[in-house]
Amino acid sequence: MGTENETWVREFILLGLSSDWDTQVSLFVLFSITYVVTVLGNVLIVLLIRLDSRLHTPMYFFLTNLSLVDVSYATSIVPQMLVHFLAEHKVIPRVSCAAQLFFSLGLGGIEFVLLAVMAYDRYVAVCEPLRYSVIMHGGLCARLAITSWVSGSVNSLMHTAITFQLPMCSNKCIDHIFCELLSMVRLACVDTSSSETAIMVSSIVLLMSPFCLVLSSYVKIISTILKIRSTEGRKKAFHTCASHLTVVVLCYGMAIFTYIQPRSGPSALQEKLIALFYAILMPMLNPMIYSLRNKEVKGAWQKLLCQLSGLMSKLAT
């Protein structure tokens, strides 16, 4: 096969989770339900924040961005996976594969930076409460959000360009549920050590740098909370950060485990399960975590439900 044919493979085959038809149908039903719940949950969070003026604060501005990232990330992966569950030939065109890699990798990077930004917001809220509104003004919040989106997108564009310039030979089978970075690099029929090094360096910059910022923020937050004399005050300060801290632990933990050491990383099955965790479980859990552990969001839900109930009563009469 010529070099040109080796480099420009027109389509790829995603091996997915299982080749058993009954299993695929069951997974289709399960993931369809979770995807609908994910979309509804995140869209409702965004609408709730927009409709309730009490939630027009920096924390909920960043939460709106997080919800948009979550629903977009799930949408970049899950619909294609659902189609393949019921398709006989699980083929994805080269262009679609490149787009999926760009959007999934970019949105994932954006989320990690956003979580670091949200940690800084919580640090200011707990450690500098009297200066919170001065520090976290609208202009700074907008710049931090834009930085998150741009940094994740630039990193993704770089990796997508590098990956799709590698010669893929005749190997078109991707042992994954979507066009994931490491799985794509493994298809190359040349030495990929430089690409894997680039992935590791990028992972350190895009994962560990925000993680260090999150860690330093929470060290200062915990130090400040421990200095609060009243038990009620400590509880209130802790609950301010509890939802975000839960998401941080879940999100960063899996990512560091997966990408920091690409050569000695998890098996193909583990990578698929981790991908499912990020594509389906995390986007579905985030609205629940922020709703169930947050008094302001629960109060806004109750207010909205009361308004809807009153409206329905008026329409019924």
C-alpha positions in Angstrom: 0.0 0.0 0.0 1.4 3.4 -0.9 2.3 6.1 1.6 -0.7 8.3 0.6 -3.2 5.5 1.2 -1.5 4.7 4.5 -1.8 8.2 5.7 -5.3 9.1 4.5 -7.6 6.4 5.9 -11.1 7.5 4.8 -13.0 5.8 7.7 -12.5 4.0 10.9 -14.3 1.1 12.7 -15.2 1.6 16.4 -15.1 -1.8 18.2 -17.2 -0.4 21.0 -18.1 -2.3 24.2 -19.6 -5.5 23.0 -20.3 -7.5 19.8 -23.3 -9.3 21.3 -26.6 -8.0 19.9 -28.7 -8.5 23.0 -26.0 -6.7 25.1 -25.9 -3.8 22.6 -29.7 -3.4 22.7 -29.7 -3.3 26.5 -26.8 -0.8 26.5 -28.7 1.3 23.9 -31.8 1.5 26.2 -29.7 2.2 29.3 -27.5 4.9 27.8 -30.4 6.5 25.9 -32.2 7.0 29.3 -29.1 8.4 31.0 -28.4 10.7 28.0 -31.9 12.2 28.2 -31.5 12.6 32.0 -28.2 14.3 31.4 -29.5 16.8 28.8 -32.6 17.6 30.8 -30.7 18.0 34.1 -28.1 20.3 32.7 -30.5 22.4 30.6 -32.8 22.8 33.6 -29.8 24.0 35.8 -29.0 26.6 33.1 -32.6 27.7 32.9 -33.0 27.8 36.6 -30.0 30.1 37.0 -31.2 32.4 34.3 -34.7 32.6 35.7 -33.8 33.1 39.4 -32.2 36.5 40.1 -30.8 35.1 43.5 -28.5 32.9 41.4 -27.0 35.7 39.3 -23.6 35.4 41.1 -20.1 34.4 39.9 -20.5 30.9 41.3 -23.6 30.2 39.3 -22.2 31.9 36.2 -19.4 29.4 36.2 -21.9 26.6 37.0 -23.8 27.6 33.9 -20.6 27.2 31.9 -19.9 23.8 33.5 -23.4 22.6 32.6 -23.0 23.8 29.0 -19.7 21.9 28.8 -21.1 18.8 30.3 -24.1 18.6 28.0 -21.9 19.4 25.0 -19.3 16.8 26.0 -22.0 14.1 26.3 -23.5 15.1 23.0 -20.1 14.8 21.2 -19.9 11.1 22.2 -23.2 9.5 23.2 -25.4 10.0 20.1 -22.7 8.4 17.9 -22.3 5.5 20.4 -26.1 4.9 20.4 -26.2 4.8 16.6 -23.4 2.2 16.6 -25.2 0.0 19.1 -27.9 -0.7 16.5 -25.7 -0.5 13.4 -24.3 -3.6 11.7 -21.3 -1.7 10.4 -19.8 0.5 13.1 -18.1 2.9 10.8 -17.2 6.5 11.4 -15.8 8.8 8.6 -12.4 10.3 9.0 -13.8 13.9 9.2 -16.4 12.9 11.8 -13.7 11.1 13.8 -11.5 14.2 13.8 -14.4 16.4 14.8 -15.3 14.0 17.6 -11.7 14.0 18.9 -11.5 17.8 18.7 -14.8 18.5 20.6 -14.5 15.7 23.2 -10.8 16.6 24.0 -11.5 20.3 23.9 -14.6 20.2 26.1 -12.8 17.9 28.6 -9.9 20.3 28.9 -12.3 23.3 29.3 -14.0 21.5 32.2 -10.7 20.9 34.1 -9.8 24.6 33.8 -13.3 25.7 34.8 -13.1 23.6 37.9 -9.9 25.4 38.8 -11.6 28.7 38.2 -14.5 27.7 40.4 -12.0 26.7 43.1 -10.6 30.2 43.0 -14.1 31.6 43.3 -14.7 29.5 46.4 -11.4 30.6 47.8 -12.3 34.2 47.5 -15.8 33.6 48.9 -14.5 31.8 52.0 -11.1 33.6 52.6 -12.0 37.1 51.4 -15.8 37.4 52.0 -15.9 41.2 52.5 -14.0 41.8 49.2 -15.8 39.0 47.2 -18.0 41.3 45.1 -15.0 43.6 44.4 -12.6 40.8 43.4 -15.1 38.6 41.5 -16.6 41.3 39.3 -18.3 40.7 36.0 -15.3 41.5 33.9 -13.0 39.1 35.7 -15.6 36.3 35.6 -16.0 36.7 31.8 -12.2 36.7 31.3 -11.8 33.6 33.4 -14.6 31.8 31.5 -13.1 32.8 28.1 -9.6 31.6 29.2 -11.1 28.2 30.1 -12.8 27.8 26.7 -9.8 29.1 24.7 -7.2 27.0 26.5 -9.1 23.8 26.1 -9.9 24.4 22.5 -6.3 25.3 21.6 -4.9 22.2 23.3 -7.5 20.1 21.5 -6.7 21.6 18.1 -3.0 21.0 18.5 -3.5 17.3 19.5 -6.1 16.7 16.7 -3.8 18.1 14.1 -0.8 16.1 15.3 -2.8 12.9 15.6 -4.4 13.0 12.1 -1.0 13.7 10.5 0.2 10.3 11.7 0.2 7.5 9.0 -2.5 5.0 10.0 -1.5 2.2 7.6 -4.3 -0.3 6.9 -5.4 -0.5 10.5 -8.8 1.1 10.8 -10.1 -0.6 14.0 -10.3 1.7 17.0 -10.6 -0.3 20.2 -12.7 2.2 22.0 -16.3 3.6 22.1 -15.3 6.8 20.3 -12.4 8.5 18.6 -10.3 8.9 21.7 -6.8 10.4 21.6 -4.6 7.5 22.8 -6.6 5.0 20.8 -6.1 7.0 17.7 -2.3 7.4 18.3 -2.0 3.6 18.7 -3.2 3.1 15.1 -0.1 4.7 13.7 2.4 2.5 12.0 5.4 4.7 13.0 7.1 5.4 16.2 4.7 7.4 18.3 7.0 8.2 21.3 7.1 11.9 20.4 3.3 12.0 20.2 2.9 10.2 23.5 5.4 12.7 25.1 3.4 15.6 23.7 0.2 14.0 25.2 2.0 13.6 28.6 3.3 17.2 28.6 -0.1 18.6 27.6 -1.7 16.5 30.3 0.6 17.9 32.9 0.0 21.4 31.8 -3.8 21.1 31.3 -4.5 18.7 34.2 -1.8 19.2 36.8 -1.6 23.0 36.6 -5.3 23.5 37.3 -5.2 20.7 39.8 -2.4 22.4 41.7 -4.4 25.6 41.7 -7.4 23.7 43.1 -5.2 22.1 45.7 -3.7 25.3 46.9 -7.1 27.0 47.0 -8.5 24.3 49.2 -5.5 24.2 51.5 -6.2 27.9 52.1 -9.9 27.3 52.4 -9.5 24.5 54.9 -7.0 26.6 56.9 -9.5 29.5 57.0 -12.4 27.2 58.0 -10.5 25.7 60.9 -9.9 29.2 62.2 -13.7 29.9 62.4 -14.7 29.5 66.1 -18.3 28.6 65.8 -19.4 25.2 64.7 -22.3 26.7 62.6 -19.9 29.0 60.9 -17.5 26.1 60.0 -20.5 24.1 58.6 -21.7 27.0 56.5 -18.3 27.6 55.1 -17.8 23.9 54.3 -21.2 23.5 52.6 -20.2 26.5 50.4 -17.5 24.3 48.9 -18.8 20.7 49.3 -20.5 20.4 45.9 -17.5 21.7 44.0 -15.1 19.6 46.0 -17.1 16.4 45.2 -17.0 17.1 41.5 -13.2 18.0 41.6 -12.3 14.7 43.3 -14.4 12.6 40.8 -13.2 14.5 37.7 -9.5 15.0 38.3 -9.0 11.6 39.9 -10.0 9.6 36.8 -8.2 12.0 34.3 -4.9 11.9 36.1 -5.1 8.1 36.3 -5.8 7.9 32.5 -3.6 10.4 30.8 -0.5 11.2 32.8 1.3 8.0 31.9 0.1 6.9 28.5 2.6 4.0 28.1 1.8 2.3 31.4 -1.8 3.4 31.6 -5.0 1.3 32.0 -6.1 -1.5 29.7 -8.5 -1.0 26.7 -11.5 -2.1 28.8 -10.6 0.2 31.6 -10.2 3.1 29.2 -13.7 2.4 27.8 -15.2 2.4 31.3 -13.4 5.6 32.2 -14.7 7.2 29.0 -18.2 6.1 29.9 -17.7 7.7 33.3 -16.9 11.0 31.8 -19.3 10.9 28.9 -22.4 9.6 30.7 -22.0 9.5 34.5 -20.2 12.8 35.3 -22.5 15.0 33.1 -25.5 13.3 34.7 -24.2 13.5 38.3 -23.1 17.2 38.2 -26.6 18.7 38.2 -27.6 16.3 41.0 -24.6 17.1 43.1 -25.1 20.8 42.8 -28.9 20.5 43.4 -28.9 18.1 46.3 -26.0 19.7 48.2 -26.9 23.3 47.6 -29.5 25.1 49.6 -29.8 28.0 47.2 -30.4 25.7 44.2 -32.9 23.7 46.2 -34.7 26.9 47.2 -34.8 28.0 43.6 -36.2 24.7 42.5 -38.9 25.0 45.2 -39.8 28.5 44.1 -40.0 27.5 40.5 -42.2 24.5 41.2 -44.5 26.6 43.3 -44.8 29.1 40.5 -45.5 26.3 38.0 -48.1 24.8 40.4 -49.8 28.1 40.7 -49.8 28.6 37.0 -51.3 25.2 36.4 -54.0 25.8 39.0 -55.0 29.1 37.2 -55.1 27.3 33.9 -57.2 24.5 35.3 -59.8 27.0 36.7 
